[in-house]
């Protein structure tokens, strides 16, 4: 019963109500006591003032003996228990009760008089007695009996009875207690009835239904509507009952199936008997296997003979594999010829593939410079690493490459010790033991040689490998020639466009050298951002050609010194579009063309000509935008003088995140803080094209 939910709820509410009403009653009683004390103080003040006024009047009239009569008359009231005048030492001077004259107050009262400096002070002597003391000052009327040097004659003490007030408050407290008990009883009774009607009764219905389900009656259900929550609980209980009923039916079905399975297991014994018979038959088979093993020994003897034949076949397969590998190398080089026009990549692919196939330690391609009569090493690869790219060596008779170029035929040196006419140590810094060198020829023109030096296993090169290298050289020569022609074609295009850019700058003294400076800034930013060689090449070309579209802008507008009209601005903003149209026929400048078209777009997507967002802009275009704006601000223009370096940088930083990419601005400011790079900007221009990135 104690663990009942309704008892716990009713008990909790009862405790809360009792505590609440108790605190409220205590605060009310405290307030009543405070009010009683304040009323008593006011009554005491009025009484004291009246008595003191009467005493002063008597003193003025010279009737000092009437003081005791005054006190006696005032004492006649029922609520005044005592009335007397005492001196500063606590001795009774005048009193309504003549028997107290000359006596002293208690020690506590005297200490209260001595320690208190107020004119009026009060305290409760008992629960229903209010004791007050009022200072009687020495006035001229009193100088006949008391010296003028004494500031205080004594104290007027009054004891007021508060019996009636206290009894009234007690009755009020009793009434409050009875009312609180009645309210608590009503609240608890109402709550208890509510819980029985709306909680206990519905829960009992649920328990009854659960008990029915426990006994196997799954048709039991509830219909509770006392509250939304219990209605929902009743609904889900009914759903659960339905699911339990379905599960029971399913369980019965499974049990029936298990019974059928047990019937099938009865036949398992019969199967075991059959297995015993099979084991006997297996023993017979084992006897047969013994006979087979004897036959197998005879077969092994035959296998030894077959192994000898297989070793011969394996050697032939090895030779065939080497031939296939060589053909694969030739095929790869053929693919390289058709897949790239980048001559450096082509050199690297040819040399690496050749050294791998021929198992050589060192491989390289040499180009013949007939004009300067020297040999240029394009790629020197040793142990898989690029050792000395683009190295020039002189033509001399002791050079193997010189001999091949002059005789226009390959050479195989199996052992360098047997050919003293050639140097044992190459000008490239390595020792030669065995090597093959084949000419690179296109028709009747020799363009260089390809060489492989020293086998990885320290064996010697063979004539088959020389034929292999000669075949590779024939295909490599065609590829190199085509790549060279392609580079020359690209250079022709770029030189033509560069001439147009130079023509624009030559006609405008204010923009002279602008493209060169912008290119320097762009390449330095690109290096700090670790851009790839391909992207650096795109960035360099775009920086050089970014203002080519100004060919289509009227020169008078470019040189205009006054304020530009909206029409002038709109026309000037067309130069990125014009530049893209100019470069459109040149396919290999596709990314350069896109970069030029975007170099006046803004990081916040509010630029021109297409207002494209930052995610759609090339990083090269965002770099170019910063370099172009910086050089424009630090150069003299028809309409203004160049800004100081600090002002230009402040302008860039202020527009970071809106006009410019903030990450690139951070890199650019670091470049400026280095100091050395921009020192030459305001002195003399230096070549800035890197060793790995050039205009071609």
N, C-alpha and C positions, 0 to 999 in steps of 0.2 A: 504493500500500500504506500509505503514511504517513497518507493522508487517510481510511483505513478507520475506520468508527464503532467497531468492536470494539477496534481498536488504541488509539483515543483514550480509550475507557472504561477499558481495562486499564491504559494509561499513567497516567491520572488516579488510579485506585485505587492503583497502585504508588507514585506520588509521595506520596499521603496516608498509606499504610502506612509507607513509609520515613521520612517526617518524624515520624510518631507514635512509631515505635519508636526513632528517633534521639533525639528529645527525652526519651523515657522512659529510655533508656540513659544519656544525659548527666546527667540528674537522679540516677540510681542511682550513677554513678561519683562525682559530687560528694558524695553522701551518704557513700560509702565513704571518700573522702579526709577528710571531716570526722570520721568515726568514728576513723580512724587517728590523726588529730591529737589527739583527745580521749583515746584510749588511751595515746598517747605522753606526754601531759601527766600523766595519772594515774600512769604508771610512773615518770616523772621525779620526781614529788612523793614517791612512796613511797621511791624510792632516796635522794633528798636527805634526807628525814627520818631514814632509817636511818643515813646517813653522819654527819649532824649530831649525832645522838644518841651515836654512838660517839665522835666528836671531843669532845663535852662531857664524856663520861665519862672519857676519857683526861686531859682538862684538869683535872678535879676531882682525879684521882689524882696529878696532877703529872707525867704522862707526855707532855709536849708533843711529844717526839720521835717518838711513835708515830703521828702524823698521816699521815706519808708512807706508813707501813706499812699503815695502814687503807685509804688510797686505792689502794695496790698490790693488796691482797687483793680489794677490790671490783672493780678493773679486770680481774681474772682472768676475769670472765664474758665470753663471746664477744660479746654484744650491746652491751657498753660499749666504745666506741672511745676515749674520752678522759675523764679525771677529774682536775680540778685546782682549787686555790684561788688566787684572784687578789685583789690589793688594789683599792682604789677607783680607782687610776690605771691598772689593767690589767696590773700586774706579777705574774708567776706566783710565788706564795709556796710552795705545796706542789703536788706532782704525782705521779701514779702513774708517770710517765715522768720520771726524774731529770734527763734532758738538757734539759728545758724550764725548770728552775728558774732564776729571775732574768730570764727573757725577758719580753717584753711582747706583749700580744695585738695583733691587727691594728687599724688605725685605725677601721674600721667597728665592730668589737666594743667598743673603748673608748668610742666615741661612744654606742653602745647602752647601756653601763653608766652613763655620766654622765647621759644624757637620760632614763633610766627611773627612776621613783620607786617602782615596785612592789617588793614583797619577792621575787616570782617572776615571770619573764618568759621566753618561749620563742620560737624561730623555727627554720625548716628551713634548715640551711646548704646542703645539697644535696637531691636528690630522695629519698634514702634515709637521711639523717642528721638527727636531731632534737637541737638544741642548746638547753640550758636553763641559766638563771642563777638562783641563790637567794641572797638577802642573808643574811650571817652577822652577827647583832647582837653588840655588845660586852657581855659578861656579867661578873659578879664573878669567874668562874673565869679570865677572860682578862686581868684587871687586872695580873697579874704581868708580862705581855709587852706589853700595850697600855695606853695611858693611858685613864683612865675618861671623859675628855671626848670621846673619839672614839666616836660612836654605832654606826658600822659598821666591823668589822674588815676585811671583804672579801666576795667572792662565790664561791660554790661552783659551778663550771661542770661540766656533764655533757654528753657527746656520746653519744647512743644510736643504734645502727645499726638501721634499719628495712628492711634489705635483704630479709629473708624475707617481711615483711608486704607490701612493694611487689610482690615476685614473685608472691605469692598473689593480690593484687588484679589484676595483669596477666592471670594465668590466668583469673580470673573474667570479666574483660572480654572475653577471647578467646572463652570459652564463650558469653557473651551475644551477641557478634557473630555467631557461627556459628548460634546458635538463631534470631536475627532474620532471617538470610539464609534459613534453612530455612522459617520462617513466611511470609516474603514470597513465596518461591517457591511454597509450597503455595497461598497466597491467589490469586496471579496465575494459577497453573495452573488452579485450580478455577473462577475467574471466566472465564478464557478458554474453558474447556470449556463452561461454562454459556451463554456468548454464542454459541458456534458451534452448540450443540444447540438452544437455545430462541429465538435471535434471527436468527443468520446463515442457518441452514437454511430457516426459514419465509420470510425475505425473498427468498432465492434462488428459492423456489417462486413468489413473487409476480412476481419479475423475469422468470422463464421464461414465466409466463402473459402478462405484458405484451408480451414479444417475440412471442409467438404472435398476439396481437391486432394488433400492428404489421404482421405478415405477412398479415393478413386473416382469421385464424381466430378468429371471434367466439364459437366454442363452448368456448374455453378457460376453465377455472375452477380455483379453488383450494379445498383442504379442510384448513385449518390449525387445530389444536386445542392448540397448545403453551401458550397462555395466553389469558385472557379478552380482552385487548386485541387480540392478533393474530387471534383468532377473529372478533372484531367487524370488524377490518380486512378479513379474508378475505370475510366476509359482504357488506360494502358493496362490495368489489371485484367480487364476482359480480353484485351488483345493477347496478353501473355498466356491466359488460360486457353485461348484458341490454339496458340502455337504449341503449348504443352500437349494438347490433345493430338495435334498432328504428329508431334514427335513420338508419342506413345504408339500411334498406329504404325509409324515407320519402324520403330523398334520391334514391334510384333512381327512385321514382315521380314526383318533381318533375321530374327530368331528362327522363323520357318525356313529361311534359306540355309541357315547354319545346320538345321536338322537334316536337310537334304545332303549337305556336304559330309556330315558324319556317316550317312549311309554309303556315300562313295568311298570313304576311308576303309570301310569293311573289306573292300576289294584289294586294299593295299597288301594284306597278308598273302593273297594269291600272287601278287606281283613279286613279293619277296622270294617266293618259291621259284618263280621263273628266273630271278636273278642268280640263284644258286646254280641252276643248270647252265647259265651263261658263264659263270666262273669256271666250271669244269671245261667248257669249250675253250676258254682263254688259256688254260693250261696246255691244251693241245696245240694252240697257236704258238705258245712260247717254244714248244719243242720244234716247231717248224722254223722259228726265228733262229735257232741254233744252226740249223742247216743253212739258212740264208747268210749268216755271218761268215761261214766258210766260203760261200760264193763271193761275198764282198771282198775278202782278202784277194781273191783272184782279180776282182775288178780294180782294186787299188794298184796292183802291179801294172794294169793297163793304164791307170791314171798317171803314173810316173812318166810313161811314154808320152802321154798327151801333154803333160806339163812342159816337157822339153820343147814340144812343138809350140806351146803357148808362149814360151819365152821368146822364141823367134818372131811369133806374131806380135808380141808386145813391142819389140824393137821397131818392127815395121809401123805399128800404130803410133809409136813415139815420133818417128820421122814424119808420119802423116800429120800428127798433131802440130809439129813445128811448122809444117807447110801451111796448115790451116791457120795457125797463129800469124804467120807472115801475111797470108792473104787477108786476115782480119785487120791487120795493121794498115795494109794498103787500102782496105775498104774504109777504115776510120779516117784516114787522111783524105780520101775522096769525099767523105761526108763533110770534113772540115772545109774543104775547098768550096763546097756549095753552101755552107752554113754561116760563114763569117767573112767580113771584109776588113776586120780589125787585124792589121798586120802583126802587132805584138802578140795578140792571142794566137794567131796562126803559127808564128814562130814557136811559141811555147808549146802548143799542142803537138806540132811535128817533132820537136826535139824530145819532149817527154815520152811520146808514144814510141819513137824509134829506139831510144835508150832502153826503155822497158822491154821491148820485143827482142832486141839483140843482146839484152843483159849486159849493157855497157855501164861503166862507172861514170863516164863523162860523155856529153854530147853537146854540139853547138852548131850554129849556122853562121857562116861568114858571107857578107855581101862584098862584091868587088867594086871598088870605086876607081874606075878607069881614069877619071879626070885628075884625081889627086894621087893615083897610083899607090893606093893603100887598101888594106882589108879592114872591114868593120864587123866586129863580133856582135851579133844582135842578141843572142841568148846562149849563155854558157851554163849548163846544168850539170852539177856533180852530186852524186848521192841523193838525187831528188830535189836539190836546192838550187836556186838561181844564184850563181856565184859572182859573175861579172858581166852585167848587161851593157851593151853599147860601148864596147872597148875597141879602139882602133890600134892595129898593129901594122908595121911596115912590110912591104913586099921584099922578100929576099930568097936567094936560091936554096937555102937550107930549110925553107918552109915547105911543108907537105902541101898546104893549100895553094901556094904559089905554083908548085909543080903541076897540080891538077888543073889550075886555071890556064896555064900556058899550054899544056898538052891536051886539054879538053877530054880527059878520060879518067875513070876512077882508078884508085890505087889501093891495094891490100898490103899492109905491112904486118906480117905475122909476128916478127921479132925485130924490134928496132935495132938490136945489136948487129943484125945482118944488113942494115942499110946505113952505113956511116955517113952517107951524103946528107942525111936529114938529122936535125937537132934532136937529141934525146929529151931535152927539157924544152917545153913550149914557152913562147913569150907570154902565155897566159898563166904561167906559174905552176905547172904540174909536170910530172915525169911520165913519158910515154913508153909503154912496153909493146902494145899491139894496137893497131888502129886501122880504120877504113875511112877513106875520104872520097866522096863522089861529087862531080860537078853539078851545079844547078844551071840548066840550059833551057832557053826558050827559042826554038828554031835554031839559028846559028849564033845566037847571042848568049854569052855566059854571064850570069848575074852573081855567081858566088859558089860556095861549096857547103856541103853538110858532112859532118864528121862524127864518128863514135870512137872513143878511146878506152882501152883497157877493159877487159871482161871482169865482171864481178867475182868470178871464181878463179881469176888469174890464168884462165886458159887462153887460147889464141883464136882469133877470128878466122872463119873459113871462107872459101870462095862462094858458097851458097849465100852466106850473109852479105858478101859484097854485092851479089846480084840483087839481093833484097834491098839493100841501101840504094843501089842504082835506080831501082824501080820507084822507091820512095822519092828520090831526088827529082826524077822526071815529073812526078805529080806536084811535088812541092814547088818546083820552079814555076809551073803554070799558076799555082795559087798565089805565090809571092808577086808575080808579074801583075796578076789581076788586082790584088790588093793595092799594089803601088799605083796602078792606073786609077783605081777608085779614090785613093788618097789625093792624087793629083787633081782629079775632078772636083773633090770636095774643096780642095785648097783654091781652085779657080773660082768656084762659087763664092767662097768666103772672101777672097781677095777683092772680087768685084763688089760685094756688099760693103766690105770695109772701105773701099774707095768712095762709095756713096756716103758712108758715115763721115769720112774725112772731108768730103766736099761740103757737107752740112756744117761741120765745125769750122771749116775754113771761111765760110760766108758769115760766121757769127763769132766775133772775137770774144764775146762773153761766155760762150760754151766751148771754146777751144780747150782740148785736153779733158773734157768732161767724161767721155766714155772710158778713157784710159784710167782716170782716177776712180770712177765707179767700179771698174773691173778689179782694181787693186783692193778696194774695200770689200767687194763681194768675195773674192778668193780668200782673203784673210778670215772673214767670218765663216766661210765654208770649211776652211782648215780647222778652225776651233770647234765646229760642229761635227767634225769627222765624216764629212760627206764622202761617198765613194768616188772613184776616179771618173766614172761615167757622169755622175751628177755634177761633179766639179767642172767637167767639160761643158755640160749644158749651161751651168751658171756663168762660166767665162764667156761663152759665145753670146748668151742673152745680154750680159752686161755690155759687151762691145756694141751690139746691134740694137739696144733697147730704144734708141731715139731715131731709128731709120725711118719711122713713119712720118717724121717731120719733113721729109721730102715733099709730101703732099700738102703741107701747110704754107700759106702765103708768107714770103719772107718779110713783108712789111708788118705782118702780125707778129712774127717772131721777134722783130726788132722794135716793136711798139713800146714807147717809154711811158705813155700816159696810162690811166686806169683802164683796164679791160672791161668791155661791155659783156653782158650775159651771152650775146651772140659770139663774141670773140672767144670767151671761155669754152662755149660748146664746141666751136670749131677746133680749138687746141686739144680738147679732150678726145678728138677723133684720131690722134696720131698713133695710139696703140692698135686701133683697128686697121689703120692704113699699113702699119708695120706688119701685121699678120697677113694681110693680103699680098704684100710684096714677097714675103717668104713662103707663101702657100705652095708654089710649084716645087720647092726644094724639100723632098720627102725626108731626108736625114736630119733636117732642122725642125721636125714636128714639135718636139718638146720645147725647143728654143722659141718657136713661134708662140706656143701657149704661154710660156713664161713672159714674153714681151707683152702679150695681150693682157696679162694680169698685173703688171708691175705698178699700175696706179689703182688697183683695187685696195680696199681697206680691210683691216683685221675685223672690224665690226660689220662688214658687209655693206658699207655705205659709199664705196668707192665707185670708180668708173672704169670701163664703159658699161659693164654688165651687172654691177652690184652683187657679185658672187660672195658667198659666205666663206669664212676662214677654212672650213673643212674641205672646201672644193678648190682651194688655192694651192699651187705648188709651193713647196718650201723655198725653192729658188726665187720665185716671184716675191715672196715676203722679204727675203734677204735683199733683193734688188730694190724693192721699194724704200728700204731704210737707207741703203747706200746712195741711191739717186737723190732722196730728199736731203740727206746730209750734205752732199756735194753742192746741191742747188743753194742751200742756205749759206754755205761758206764760200760761194763764188759771187763775183760782181755780176749784177744783172742790169738791164737798161733802166728798170724802174726802182732799183735800190742797190746799196752797197752790201758787200759780204758781211754776214754776221760773225762776231767773235766765236771761237771754238766753244767756249763755255756756254754761250747763249744757244748755239745750235744743239749742243748735247741736252741742255735743259728742255728745249722744245721737243726733242725726240722722246725724252723720258716722260714729259707731261702727256704726250699722246700715246704712250704705251698702253695697250689694251683696247684702244679705240681705233686709231689709224694704223698702228704698228703692232707687230707680234711682240709681246713683253719678254718672251724668252730670248728672242734674237737681240732685242734692245739690251738685255743684260749682258750678252756676249760682246756686243759692240762697245758698250761702256767699259768692259774689262780691257778690250783692245786699246781703247783710248788711254785708260789708266796706265798701260804699259809705257806709253810715252814715245818710245823709239819708233814705232811704226808711223805715227802721224807727224813726227818731226819733219820727215821729208815731204809731206803734203804741202808745206808752206815754204820749202826750199827748192830742191831739185827732184824731179820725178825719176825713179829707178825702175828697171825692168822687173815685172812682178809675175810673169808667167812661170809656173812651177816646172820642175823637171819632169813630172808625170802628167801634167795637163798643159796642152798648148792649143793654139787656134785650130790646128788641123786635127 
